Amino acid sequence: MDKRLRLLLDKYHLQLVYLPIEGKGYIVPTKGDIPDQLIVNSNLPDSEVPKVVLHEIGHYIHDDATVNNYLHDYCVRIKSESTANQFMIRELIKEYVDYGFDAERVNYINLAQNLGIKNYQDVEIELSKYFIKEKSPDTEDFKS
């Protein structure tokens, strides 16, 4: 298991469990001092597991207020999935940049495809956070 994933699982007190389930993954809340369980489909290819884990951690962090309406309200479900995907993308891009890759020079469409992310715009937006330069009147780039 990747060290970054292990640190996130520890940070949020989640126990990773592999089971042959229908979907890719989900969170099972527990009671008492037992860590909540992040269940991942044991039949997934190894390359998919980190994305599923990050996606589910995104749900765990952001979904507490919406979980009761997730199955019954389409808008809540779309918002919940979008937020979980954004967390996953943020963490994947952070890892990419931390490895020393240049966020300014990467082709965001190719990166999204390599990461298996369908929403190219989310990748572009996240990458742009690493290279937005402040423009000031003292710089050559500033035009009024």
N, C-alpha and C positions, 0 to 999 in steps of 0.2 A: 504494500500500500504506500502511495506517495506520502511523503512527510507533511506536505501542506494539507492534504485531506485529513490525515491523522490529527493534526493540530486543530483543524476546524471541528472535527468530531469531538475531540476532547473539550474544546472551548464551549460547545453547546451541549455537552454531556449526552452524546448520542452513541449508541452501540450499533455497529454495523453488523448486519446479519444477512447471509445469503440463503435464499429459499427459492424453490421453483414456483414462482407466482405467475399470474396472468400478465400483469403490467410490467413496467420497468422498475418501479420502486414506489415506496410510500413510507410514511412515518407512523409508528404505532406508539401512542402515549402510554406510559406506565404509571404506576402509583408508588408513592414512597420514595426511597432513595435509589430505586432501580433506574438506570438511565433509559430514556425513551429509545425506542429501536428504530433504526433506519433500515428498512428491508429492501434489499436489491435482488432482482431476479438472477438466480444462479446460472441461468442459461444465456445471459448476455455476453457478448464478446468483451474481452478485457479492455478494449479501447473505448467502450461505451460506459463502463463503470464509473470513472471519475466524473463524467458529465451528469450521470444520474445522481450520484452522491451530492454533487454541488447543487443541482436542481432541487433535490429534496431538502437540503439544508436551507436553501432559499425559501422554500415553503415553511420550514420550521421557524425561521426568523420572522417572516412577514405575515403569516396567515392566521394568527391566533384569533383575530376578530372575525374572520370570514369563513372559518372552517365549517360552521353549521349550515351555511348557505351554499357551500361549494357545489354540491350535487344538484341543487334545486334551482339555482339562479345562474343563468348563462353568463350574465355580465360579471358576476362575482368570480365565476370559474375562469373567464378570459383574463380578468385582472390578476387573479392569483397565479395563473400559469405564466403570464407576462412578467410578473415580478420575480418569480422563481427563475425564469430564463435569464432575466437581466442580472441576477446575482451570479448565476453560473457563468455568463459571458464576462462579467466583471472579473471574476476570479481567474478565468482562463487567460484573459488578456493581461492581467497583473502578472501571472506566471510567465507568459510570453515575453513581456518587457523585462521582468527580473532576470530572465535568461540572457539578456543582453541584445535582444533583437530591437531594431529601430522602428518605433511605432510610426514615425513620419514616412518611412520609405516602403512600408509593407502595402501590398495590394489587399485591401480589406475583403474583397470578394474571394480572392484565393485563400486568405486566412480563414474566412468563414467556412468555405468549402472543406478545407483541411481539418478544421475543428468539428465539422459535421453540424454546423449551425445554419439553419435555413433563413433566418432573418438577418440579411446582410447589413441592413441599416443599424441594427443594434450593435453590431461589431464595429461599424464605422464610427458611431457615436462614442462608444467606449474607447476606441483607439484615439479619437480626437482629444480626449481628456489628457493625454500624455504629451501633446505637442501644441496645444493652443498657446500662442505667444501673445503677451499683452502688447498692444500697439500704443505708442506714445508719440506726441508731436516731435520728439527728438530723433525718431528713427526714420530711416528711408522708406519703410513700409507704410508709414502713416500717410493717408491721403484724406483730405476733407472734402 
